[in-house]
């Protein structure tokens, strides 16, 4: 039973999983949408929305926390300068959208496109 377990392991140990999510988030912020499996997209949604909410604050401590979780410098700069200001009118969350697409041909894994929602 999965009582009080809120994260998926994604077949990786903890530090590898966090680096993978940081890289996926950097790709999402740089490209505005990426194609990945549904399971990864659902985990990335939680991770990326917390980073965007943190970036909306814009303090030096927020910048340090974001850089710790997502070491890609160009993505962090874009997050603070372009992406976070678009979402100032939003509540905390609701910045991403997941759209399911056709299964992957090689192994039949369910695929999805995760994209940033346009700001209000």
VENNOR-V278088 format. One record per backbone hydrogen bond with DSSP energy under -0.5 kcal/mol. CO is the residue of the C=O (numbers start at 1). NH is the residue of the N-H. If there is no record, write none. Layout:
co=[CO CO]
nh=[NH NH]
//
This chain:
co=[2 4 9 13 14 15 16 17 18 19 20 21 22 23 24 25 26 27 28 32 34 36 37 38 39 40 41 42 43 44 45 46 47 48 49 50 51 52 53 54 54 59 60 61 62 63 64 65 66 71 72 73 74 75 76 77 78 78 79 82 83 83 84 85 86 87 91 95 97 99 104 109 110 111 112 112 113 114 115]
nh=[5 6 12 17 18 19 20 21 22 23 24 25 26 27 28 29 30 31 32 116 114 112 41 42 43 44 45 46 47 48 49 50 51 52 53 54 55 56 57 57 58 63 64 65 66 67 68 69 70 73 76 77 78 79 80 81 82 83 84 86 86 87 87 88 120 90 93 117 115 113 108 104 38 101 36 114 99 34 97]
//
